[in-house]
């Protein structure tokens, strides 16, 4: 089953193939945002954003769920897709 990212950031890739680093890189590129610009939008320090974009959620610097929510909001991405890319369990709808 192939499910594409809603905003097309990773069009052609399944959710299973995508990771947080790739999602951030592609989304930042499409929105013409640098790590510094994204840091200013989110309040997350620039080195952390660079680490997330380079290493994803499995690197030595791991994003918190709050940081993931801030990234999703700043990039206009559904939170569920960012959580999935970071391999954080997505809560079932109530």
Biopython code that builds the backbone (N, CA, C, O; Angstrom):
import numpy as np
from Bio.PDB.StructureBuilder import StructureBuilder

atoms = [
    (1, "UNK", "N", (0.842, -1.178, 0.000)),
    (1, "UNK", "CA", (0.000, 0.000, 0.000)),
    (1, "UNK", "C", (0.888, 1.242, 0.000)),
    (1, "UNK", "O", (1.741, 1.383, 0.876)),
    (2, "UNK", "N", (0.708, 2.129, -0.950)),
    (2, "UNK", "CA", (1.511, 3.344, -1.036)),
    (2, "UNK", "C", (0.672, 4.539, -0.642)),
    (2, "UNK", "O", (-0.337, 4.840, -1.280)),
    (3, "UNK", "N", (1.095, 5.226, 0.419)),
    (3, "UNK", "CA", (0.411, 6.420, 0.882)),
    (3, "UNK", "C", (1.358, 7.587, 0.708)),
    (3, "UNK", "O", (2.458, 7.576, 1.261)),
    (4, "UNK", "N", (0.953, 8.597, -0.050)),
    (4, "UNK", "CA", (1.816, 9.741, -0.299)),
    (4, "UNK", "C", (1.597, 10.808, 0.752)),
    (4, "UNK", "O", (0.523, 10.902, 1.345)),
    (5, "UNK", "N", (2.628, 11.615, 0.978)),
    (5, "UNK", "CA", (2.533, 12.731, 1.910)),
    (5, "UNK", "C", (1.493, 13.710, 1.396)),
    (5, "UNK", "O", (1.413, 13.961, 0.194)),
    (6, "UNK", "N", (0.705, 14.259, 2.290)),
    (6, "UNK", "CA", (-0.389, 15.142, 1.931)),
    (6, "UNK", "C", (0.060, 16.355, 1.139)),
    (6, "UNK", "O", (-0.571, 16.694, 0.137)),
    (7, "UNK", "N", (1.132, 17.022, 1.553)),
    (7, "UNK", "CA", (1.524, 18.248, 0.852)),
    (7, "UNK", "C", (2.411, 17.969, -0.348)),
    (7, "UNK", "O", (2.869, 18.903, -1.006)),
    (8, "UNK", "N", (2.659, 16.713, -0.641)),
    (8, "UNK", "CA", (3.481, 16.370, -1.784)),
    (8, "UNK", "C", (4.963, 16.571, -1.538)),
    (8, "UNK", "O", (5.761, 16.454, -2.467)),
    (9, "UNK", "N", (5.350, 16.873, -0.302)),
    (9, "UNK", "CA", (6.759, 17.125, -0.005)),
    (9, "UNK", "C", (7.619, 15.943, -0.394)),
    (9, "UNK", "O", (8.755, 16.114, -0.835)),
    (10, "UNK", "N", (7.094, 14.770, -0.236)),
    (10, "UNK", "CA", (7.852, 13.576, -0.589)),
    (10, "UNK", "C", (7.073, 12.758, -1.603)),
    (10, "UNK", "O", (6.996, 11.534, -1.497)),
    (11, "UNK", "N", (6.504, 13.426, -2.571)),
    (11, "UNK", "CA", (5.712, 12.745, -3.595)),
    (11, "UNK", "C", (6.520, 11.618, -4.209)),
    (11, "UNK", "O", (7.688, 11.791, -4.558)),
    (12, "UNK", "N", (5.899, 10.487, -4.334)),
    (12, "UNK", "CA", (6.569, 9.340, -4.921)),
    (12, "UNK", "C", (7.222, 8.447, -3.882)),
    (12, "UNK", "O", (7.678, 7.353, -4.214)),
    (13, "UNK", "N", (7.277, 8.883, -2.650)),
    (13, "UNK", "CA", (7.839, 8.044, -1.597)),
    (13, "UNK", "C", (6.713, 7.639, -0.655)),
    (13, "UNK", "O", (5.796, 8.417, -0.392)),
    (14, "UNK", "N", (6.794, 6.444, -0.164)),
    (14, "UNK", "CA", (5.801, 6.014, 0.801)),
    (14, "UNK", "C", (6.203, 6.525, 2.167)),
    (14, "UNK", "O", (7.357, 6.888, 2.395)),
    (15, "UNK", "N", (5.256, 6.549, 3.058)),
    (15, "UNK", "CA", (5.559, 6.956, 4.423)),
    (15, "UNK", "C", (6.633, 6.057, 5.018)),
    (15, "UNK", "O", (7.486, 6.523, 5.773)),
    (16, "UNK", "N", (6.595, 4.786, 4.686)),
    (16, "UNK", "CA", (7.555, 3.854, 5.249)),
    (16, "UNK", "C", (8.977, 4.175, 4.796)),
    (16, "UNK", "O", (9.932, 3.890, 5.519)),
    (17, "UNK", "N", (9.131, 4.760, 3.618)),
    (17, "UNK", "CA", (10.451, 5.059, 3.086)),
    (17, "UNK", "C", (10.969, 6.411, 3.568)),
    (17, "UNK", "O", (12.176, 6.650, 3.548)),
    (18, "UNK", "N", (10.091, 7.280, 3.993)),
    (18, "UNK", "CA", (10.482, 8.628, 4.367)),
    (18, "UNK", "C", (10.913, 8.675, 5.833)),
    (18, "UNK", "O", (10.492, 7.850, 6.644)),
    (19, "UNK", "N", (11.753, 9.646, 6.154)),
    (19, "UNK", "CA", (12.098, 9.860, 7.547)),
    (19, "UNK", "C", (12.037, 11.351, 7.838)),
    (19, "UNK", "O", (11.841, 12.168, 6.938)),
    (20, "UNK", "N", (12.205, 11.685, 9.087)),
    (20, "UNK", "CA", (12.076, 13.074, 9.498)),
    (20, "UNK", "C", (13.097, 13.966, 8.805)),
    (20, "UNK", "O", (12.753, 15.058, 8.355)),
    (21, "UNK", "N", (14.333, 13.524, 8.714)),
    (21, "UNK", "CA", (15.363, 14.341, 8.078)),
    (21, "UNK", "C", (15.003, 14.701, 6.658)),
    (21, "UNK", "O", (15.106, 15.861, 6.261)),
    (22, "UNK", "N", (14.584, 13.720, 5.891)),
    (22, "UNK", "CA", (14.216, 13.960, 4.488)),
    (22, "UNK", "C", (12.992, 14.867, 4.404)),
    (22, "UNK", "O", (12.953, 15.777, 3.575)),
    (23, "UNK", "N", (12.003, 14.631, 5.245)),
    (23, "UNK", "CA", (10.801, 15.466, 5.246)),
    (23, "UNK", "C", (11.161, 16.921, 5.526)),
    (23, "UNK", "O", (10.671, 17.823, 4.846)),
    (24, "UNK", "N", (12.014, 17.154, 6.523)),
    (24, "UNK", "CA", (12.409, 18.521, 6.844)),
    (24, "UNK", "C", (13.197, 19.157, 5.702)),
    (24, "UNK", "O", (12.941, 20.303, 5.333)),
    (25, "UNK", "N", (14.144, 18.425, 5.148)),
    (25, "UNK", "CA", (14.959, 18.963, 4.063)),
    (25, "UNK", "C", (14.088, 19.381, 2.880)),
    (25, "UNK", "O", (14.218, 20.489, 2.361)),
    (26, "UNK", "N", (13.205, 18.487, 2.465)),
    (26, "UNK", "CA", (12.360, 18.769, 1.306)),
    (26, "UNK", "C", (11.383, 19.903, 1.608)),
    (26, "UNK", "O", (11.192, 20.791, 0.777)),
    (27, "UNK", "N", (10.774, 19.883, 2.769)),
    (27, "UNK", "CA", (9.801, 20.918, 3.129)),
    (27, "UNK", "C", (10.463, 22.281, 3.261)),
    (27, "UNK", "O", (9.908, 23.286, 2.818)),
    (28, "UNK", "N", (11.639, 22.323, 3.864)),
    (28, "UNK", "CA", (12.360, 23.586, 3.993)),
    (28, "UNK", "C", (12.760, 24.113, 2.609)),
    (28, "UNK", "O", (12.642, 25.308, 2.336)),
    (29, "UNK", "N", (13.226, 23.225, 1.753)),
    (29, "UNK", "CA", (13.629, 23.624, 0.405)),
    (29, "UNK", "C", (12.440, 24.192, -0.378)),
    (29, "UNK", "O", (12.550, 25.241, -1.014)),
    (30, "UNK", "N", (11.313, 23.495, -0.325)),
    (30, "UNK", "CA", (10.128, 23.944, -1.071)),
    (30, "UNK", "C", (9.589, 25.266, -0.567)),
    (30, "UNK", "O", (8.966, 26.018, -1.317)),
    (31, "UNK", "N", (9.827, 25.550, 0.702)),
    (31, "UNK", "CA", (9.331, 26.805, 1.282)),
    (31, "UNK", "C", (10.437, 27.868, 1.342)),
    (31, "UNK", "O", (10.247, 28.949, 1.899)),
    (32, "UNK", "N", (11.594, 27.539, 0.757)),
    (32, "UNK", "CA", (12.736, 28.468, 0.720)),
    (32, "UNK", "C", (13.125, 28.929, 2.119)),
    (32, "UNK", "O", (13.372, 30.113, 2.349)),
    (33, "UNK", "N", (13.177, 27.978, 3.053)),
    (33, "UNK", "CA", (13.537, 28.284, 4.435)),
    (33, "UNK", "C", (14.901, 27.695, 4.772)),
    (33, "UNK", "O", (15.195, 26.549, 4.429)),
    (34, "UNK", "N", (15.720, 28.477, 5.439)),
    (34, "UNK", "CA", (16.974, 27.970, 5.984)),
    (34, "UNK", "C", (16.693, 27.440, 7.389)),
    (34, "UNK", "O", (15.607, 27.643, 7.932)),
    (35, "UNK", "N", (17.668, 26.770, 7.961)),
    (35, "UNK", "CA", (17.521, 26.306, 9.345)),
    (35, "UNK", "C", (17.323, 27.508, 10.269)),
    (35, "UNK", "O", (16.545, 27.442, 11.220)),
    (36, "UNK", "N", (18.028, 28.604, 9.986)),
    (36, "UNK", "CA", (17.901, 29.814, 10.798)),
    (36, "UNK", "C", (16.482, 30.387, 10.708)),
    (36, "UNK", "O", (15.904, 30.780, 11.721)),
    (37, "UNK", "N", (15.929, 30.435, 9.505)),
    (37, "UNK", "CA", (14.574, 30.957, 9.326)),
    (37, "UNK", "C", (13.555, 30.069, 10.034)),
    (37, "UNK", "O", (12.614, 30.571, 10.650)),
    (38, "UNK", "N", (13.737, 28.766, 9.948)),
    (38, "UNK", "CA", (12.821, 27.845, 10.628)),
    (38, "UNK", "C", (12.969, 27.976, 12.139)),
    (38, "UNK", "O", (11.986, 27.879, 12.874)),
    (39, "UNK", "N", (14.188, 28.195, 12.598)),
    (39, "UNK", "CA", (14.416, 28.411, 14.031)),
    (39, "UNK", "C", (13.669, 29.650, 14.518)),
    (39, "UNK", "O", (13.081, 29.647, 15.600)),
    (40, "UNK", "N", (13.696, 30.701, 13.715)),
    (40, "UNK", "CA", (12.991, 31.928, 14.092)),
    (40, "UNK", "C", (11.482, 31.721, 14.134)),
    (40, "UNK", "O", (10.798, 32.321, 14.963)),
    (41, "UNK", "N", (10.961, 30.885, 13.255)),
    (41, "UNK", "CA", (9.516, 30.604, 13.233)),
    (41, "UNK", "C", (9.080, 29.720, 14.394)),
    (41, "UNK", "O", (7.946, 29.818, 14.863)),
    (42, "UNK", "N", (9.983, 28.855, 14.859)),
    (42, "UNK", "CA", (9.600, 27.867, 15.861)),
    (42, "UNK", "C", (10.104, 28.151, 17.260)),
    (42, "UNK", "O", (9.498, 27.717, 18.240)),
    (43, "UNK", "N", (11.212, 28.879, 17.365)),
    (43, "UNK", "CA", (11.838, 29.067, 18.669)),
    (43, "UNK", "C", (12.796, 27.937, 19.017)),
    (43, "UNK", "O", (13.400, 27.939, 20.090)),
    (44, "UNK", "N", (12.936, 26.978, 18.117)),
    (44, "UNK", "CA", (13.883, 25.873, 18.311)),
    (44, "UNK", "C", (15.252, 26.375, 17.864)),
    (44, "UNK", "O", (15.361, 27.020, 16.821)),
    (45, "UNK", "N", (16.283, 26.092, 18.627)),
    (45, "UNK", "CA", (17.623, 26.568, 18.279)),
    (45, "UNK", "C", (18.072, 26.009, 16.932)),
    (45, "UNK", "O", (17.793, 24.855, 16.604)),
    (46, "UNK", "N", (18.767, 26.836, 16.160)),
    (46, "UNK", "CA", (19.230, 26.475, 14.822)),
    (46, "UNK", "C", (20.043, 25.179, 14.804)),
    (46, "UNK", "O", (19.808, 24.348, 13.927)),
    (47, "UNK", "N", (20.993, 24.961, 15.735)),
    (47, "UNK", "CA", (21.753, 23.709, 15.693)),
    (47, "UNK", "C", (20.869, 22.461, 15.844)),
    (47, "UNK", "O", (21.162, 21.416, 15.263)),
    (48, "UNK", "N", (19.799, 22.576, 16.619)),
    (48, "UNK", "CA", (18.880, 21.439, 16.777)),
    (48, "UNK", "C", (18.156, 21.165, 15.464)),
    (48, "UNK", "O", (18.020, 20.010, 15.060)),
    (49, "UNK", "N", (17.691, 22.219, 14.797)),
    (49, "UNK", "CA", (17.000, 22.039, 13.517)),
    (49, "UNK", "C", (17.950, 21.414, 12.503)),
    (49, "UNK", "O", (17.562, 20.503, 11.771)),
    (50, "UNK", "N", (19.180, 21.892, 12.454)),
    (50, "UNK", "CA", (20.160, 21.298, 11.541)),
    (50, "UNK", "C", (20.364, 19.821, 11.851)),
    (50, "UNK", "O", (20.451, 19.000, 10.938)),
    (51, "UNK", "N", (20.439, 19.483, 13.119)),
    (51, "UNK", "CA", (20.617, 18.084, 13.508)),
    (51, "UNK", "C", (19.408, 17.252, 13.098)),
    (51, "UNK", "O", (19.573, 16.140, 12.595)),
    (52, "UNK", "N", (18.203, 17.761, 13.300)),
    (52, "UNK", "CA", (16.993, 17.027, 12.907)),
    (52, "UNK", "C", (16.974, 16.806, 11.400)),
    (52, "UNK", "O", (16.657, 15.711, 10.935)),
    (53, "UNK", "N", (17.316, 17.850, 10.632)),
    (53, "UNK", "CA", (17.287, 17.751, 9.174)),
    (53, "UNK", "C", (18.369, 16.811, 8.656)),
    (53, "UNK", "O", (18.176, 16.134, 7.647)),
    (54, "UNK", "N", (19.497, 16.770, 9.342)),
    (54, "UNK", "CA", (20.598, 15.912, 8.893)),
    (54, "UNK", "C", (20.417, 14.468, 9.350)),
    (54, "UNK", "O", (20.597, 13.538, 8.564)),
    (55, "UNK", "N", (20.065, 14.281, 10.612)),
    (55, "UNK", "CA", (20.023, 12.941, 11.196)),
    (55, "UNK", "C", (18.626, 12.379, 11.395)),
    (55, "UNK", "O", (18.476, 11.201, 11.719)),
    (56, "UNK", "N", (17.604, 13.196, 11.208)),
    (56, "UNK", "CA", (16.251, 12.739, 11.476)),
    (56, "UNK", "C", (16.030, 12.558, 12.967)),
    (56, "UNK", "O", (16.689, 13.203, 13.782)),
    (57, "UNK", "N", (15.115, 11.691, 13.316)),
    (57, "UNK", "CA", (14.783, 11.473, 14.725)),
    (57, "UNK", "C", (15.659, 10.409, 15.360)),
    (57, "UNK", "O", (15.579, 10.185, 16.568)),
    (58, "UNK", "N", (16.496, 9.748, 14.565)),
    (58, "UNK", "CA", (17.295, 8.663, 15.119)),
    (58, "UNK", "C", (18.730, 9.069, 15.441)),
    (58, "UNK", "O", (19.529, 8.236, 15.870)),
    (59, "UNK", "N", (19.064, 10.346, 15.238)),
    (59, "UNK", "CA", (20.409, 10.821, 15.523)),
    (59, "UNK", "C", (20.610, 11.061, 17.007)),
    (59, "UNK", "O", (19.740, 10.757, 17.823)),
    (60, "UNK", "N", (21.768, 11.611, 17.349)),
    (60, "UNK", "CA", (22.069, 11.856, 18.762)),
    (60, "UNK", "C", (21.213, 12.962, 19.381)),
    (60, "UNK", "O", (21.028, 12.997, 20.598)),
    (61, "UNK", "N", (20.688, 13.869, 18.543)),
    (61, "UNK", "CA", (19.804, 14.933, 19.021)),
    (61, "UNK", "C", (18.395, 14.558, 18.594)),
    (61, "UNK", "O", (18.070, 14.583, 17.407)),
    (62, "UNK", "N", (17.564, 14.212, 19.561)),
    (62, "UNK", "CA", (16.212, 13.747, 19.246)),
    (62, "UNK", "C", (15.178, 14.819, 19.556)),
    (62, "UNK", "O", (15.219, 15.437, 20.619)),
    (63, "UNK", "N", (14.256, 15.039, 18.633)),
    (63, "UNK", "CA", (13.233, 16.068, 18.856)),
    (63, "UNK", "C", (12.193, 15.608, 19.873)),
    (63, "UNK", "O", (11.857, 14.428, 19.962)),
    (64, "UNK", "N", (11.699, 16.573, 20.630)),
    (64, "UNK", "CA", (10.591, 16.291, 21.541)),
    (64, "UNK", "C", (9.297, 16.343, 20.741)),
    (64, "UNK", "O", (9.277, 16.838, 19.614)),
    (65, "UNK", "N", (8.233, 15.839, 21.315)),
    (65, "UNK", "CA", (6.940, 15.914, 20.626)),
    (65, "UNK", "C", (6.514, 17.372, 20.450)),
    (65, "UNK", "O", (5.888, 17.710, 19.446)),
    (66, "UNK", "N", (6.841, 18.234, 21.403)),
    (66, "UNK", "CA", (6.524, 19.665, 21.282)),
    (66, "UNK", "C", (7.286, 20.266, 20.104)),
    (66, "UNK", "O", (6.718, 21.043, 19.336)),
    (67, "UNK", "N", (8.563, 19.919, 19.950)),
    (67, "UNK", "CA", (9.343, 20.428, 18.823)),
    (67, "UNK", "C", (8.772, 19.926, 17.497)),
    (67, "UNK", "O", (8.717, 20.677, 16.524)),
    (68, "UNK", "N", (8.353, 18.683, 17.452)),
    (68, "UNK", "CA", (7.753, 18.136, 16.235)),
    (68, "UNK", "C", (6.476, 18.894, 15.879)),
    (68, "UNK", "O", (6.218, 19.176, 14.709)),
    (69, "UNK", "N", (5.679, 19.223, 16.901)),
    (69, "UNK", "CA", (4.451, 19.986, 16.668)),
    (69, "UNK", "C", (4.779, 21.378, 16.147)),
    (69, "UNK", "O", (4.097, 21.877, 15.252)),
    (70, "UNK", "N", (5.808, 22.009, 16.689)),
    (70, "UNK", "CA", (6.207, 23.343, 16.234)),
    (70, "UNK", "C", (6.729, 23.295, 14.798)),
    (70, "UNK", "O", (6.438, 24.187, 14.001)),
    (71, "UNK", "N", (7.491, 22.265, 14.471)),
    (71, "UNK", "CA", (7.996, 22.110, 13.099)),
    (71, "UNK", "C", (6.844, 21.905, 12.125)),
    (71, "UNK", "O", (6.812, 22.517, 11.057)),
    (72, "UNK", "N", (5.900, 21.047, 12.491)),
    (72, "UNK", "CA", (4.743, 20.793, 11.627)),
    (72, "UNK", "C", (3.988, 22.084, 11.368)),
    (72, "UNK", "O", (3.629, 22.381, 10.229)),
    (73, "UNK", "N", (3.748, 22.848, 12.416)),
    (73, "UNK", "CA", (3.008, 24.103, 12.274)),
    (73, "UNK", "C", (3.766, 25.089, 11.392)),
    (73, "UNK", "O", (3.175, 25.697, 10.499)),
    (74, "UNK", "N", (5.048, 25.255, 11.628)),
    (74, "UNK", "CA", (5.849, 26.225, 10.874)),
    (74, "UNK", "C", (5.991, 25.846, 9.404)),
    (74, "UNK", "O", (6.122, 26.718, 8.545)),
    (75, "UNK", "N", (5.966, 24.546, 9.115)),
    (75, "UNK", "CA", (6.125, 24.082, 7.739)),
    (75, "UNK", "C", (4.795, 23.812, 7.046)),
    (75, "UNK", "O", (4.765, 23.452, 5.869)),
    (76, "UNK", "N", (3.689, 23.988, 7.779)),
    (76, "UNK", "CA", (2.368, 23.759, 7.187)),
    (76, "UNK", "C", (2.106, 22.302, 6.886)),
    (76, "UNK", "O", (1.401, 21.976, 5.931)),
    (77, "UNK", "N", (2.673, 21.420, 7.702)),
    (77, "UNK", "CA", (2.500, 19.982, 7.505)),
    (77, "UNK", "C", (1.549, 19.424, 8.561)),
    (77, "UNK", "O", (1.504, 19.934, 9.681)),
    (78, "UNK", "N", (0.796, 18.396, 8.222)),
    (78, "UNK", "CA", (-0.037, 17.744, 9.232)),
    (78, "UNK", "C", (0.857, 17.129, 10.321)),
    (78, "UNK", "O", (1.858, 16.477, 10.025)),
    (79, "UNK", "N", (0.479, 17.346, 11.564)),
    (79, "UNK", "CA", (1.259, 16.818, 12.680)),
    (79, "UNK", "C", (1.410, 15.305, 12.580)),
    (79, "UNK", "O", (2.474, 14.767, 12.887)),
    (80, "UNK", "N", (0.354, 14.613, 12.152)),
    (80, "UNK", "CA", (0.419, 13.151, 12.066)),
    (80, "UNK", "C", (1.528, 12.698, 11.117)),
    (80, "UNK", "O", (2.163, 11.672, 11.363)),
    (81, "UNK", "N", (1.771, 13.440, 10.041)),
    (81, "UNK", "CA", (2.817, 13.060, 9.100)),
    (81, "UNK", "C", (4.210, 13.291, 9.682)),
    (81, "UNK", "O", (5.124, 12.498, 9.457)),
    (82, "UNK", "N", (4.362, 14.378, 10.427)),
    (82, "UNK", "CA", (5.649, 14.654, 11.064)),
    (82, "UNK", "C", (5.919, 13.609, 12.144)),
    (82, "UNK", "O", (7.037, 13.105, 12.253)),
    (83, "UNK", "N", (4.911, 13.285, 12.935)),
    (83, "UNK", "CA", (5.075, 12.257, 13.966)),
    (83, "UNK", "C", (5.412, 10.908, 13.338)),
    (83, "UNK", "O", (6.260, 10.173, 13.843)),
    (84, "UNK", "N", (4.744, 10.593, 12.241)),
    (84, "UNK", "CA", (5.012, 9.330, 11.558)),
    (84, "UNK", "C", (6.444, 9.298, 11.032)),
    (84, "UNK", "O", (7.136, 8.289, 11.167)),
    (85, "UNK", "N", (6.882, 10.394, 10.439)),
    (85, "UNK", "CA", (8.244, 10.465, 9.911)),
    (85, "UNK", "C", (9.276, 10.327, 11.022)),
    (85, "UNK", "O", (10.364, 9.789, 10.816)),
    (86, "UNK", "N", (8.916, 10.823, 12.201)),
    (86, "UNK", "CA", (9.816, 10.729, 13.366)),
    (86, "UNK", "C", (9.632, 9.394, 14.090)),
    (86, "UNK", "O", (10.306, 9.122, 15.084)),
    (87, "UNK", "N", (8.730, 8.578, 13.593)),
    (87, "UNK", "CA", (8.427, 7.258, 14.153)),
    (87, "UNK", "C", (7.889, 7.358, 15.579)),
    (87, "UNK", "O", (8.192, 6.534, 16.443)),
    (88, "UNK", "N", (7.077, 8.401, 15.792)),
    (88, "UNK", "CA", (6.379, 8.580, 17.065)),
    (88, "UNK", "C", (4.964, 8.055, 16.857)),
    (88, "UNK", "O", (4.319, 8.428, 15.877)),
    (89, "UNK", "N", (4.463, 7.207, 17.744)),
    (89, "UNK", "CA", (3.096, 6.707, 17.573)),
    (89, "UNK", "C", (2.090, 7.849, 17.493)),
    (89, "UNK", "O", (2.098, 8.755, 18.327)),
    (90, "UNK", "N", (1.230, 7.798, 16.487)),
    (90, "UNK", "CA", (0.205, 8.817, 16.292)),
    (90, "UNK", "C", (-1.037, 8.388, 17.069)),
    (90, "UNK", "O", (-1.533, 7.280, 16.867)),
    (91, "UNK", "N", (-1.557, 9.262, 17.971)),
    (91, "UNK", "CA", (-2.742, 8.887, 18.725)),
    (91, "UNK", "C", (-3.942, 8.689, 17.805)),
    (91, "UNK", "O", (-4.114, 9.412, 16.824)),
    (92, "UNK", "N", (-4.761, 7.709, 18.134)),
    (92, "UNK", "CA", (-5.976, 7.448, 17.370)),
    (92, "UNK", "C", (-6.967, 8.579, 17.620)),
    (92, "UNK", "O", (-7.039, 9.114, 18.726)),
    (93, "UNK", "N", (-7.736, 8.945, 16.583)),
    (93, "UNK", "CA", (-8.749, 10.007, 16.778)),
    (93, "UNK", "C", (-9.763, 9.601, 17.828)),
    (93, "UNK", "O", (-10.135, 8.432, 17.928)),
    (94, "UNK", "N", (-10.204, 10.565, 18.602)),
    (94, "UNK", "CA", (-11.172, 10.286, 19.681)),
    (94, "UNK", "C", (-12.571, 10.232, 19.140)),
    (94, "UNK", "O", (-13.517, 10.009, 19.897)),
]
sb = StructureBuilder()
sb.init_structure("model")
sb.init_model(0)
sb.init_chain("A")
sb.init_seg("    ")
for serial, (resi, resn, name, xyz) in enumerate(atoms, 1):
    if name == "N":
        sb.init_residue(resn, " ", resi, " ")
    sb.init_atom(name, np.array(xyz, "f"), 0.0, 1.0, " ", f" {name:<3s}", serial, name[0])
structure = sb.get_structure()
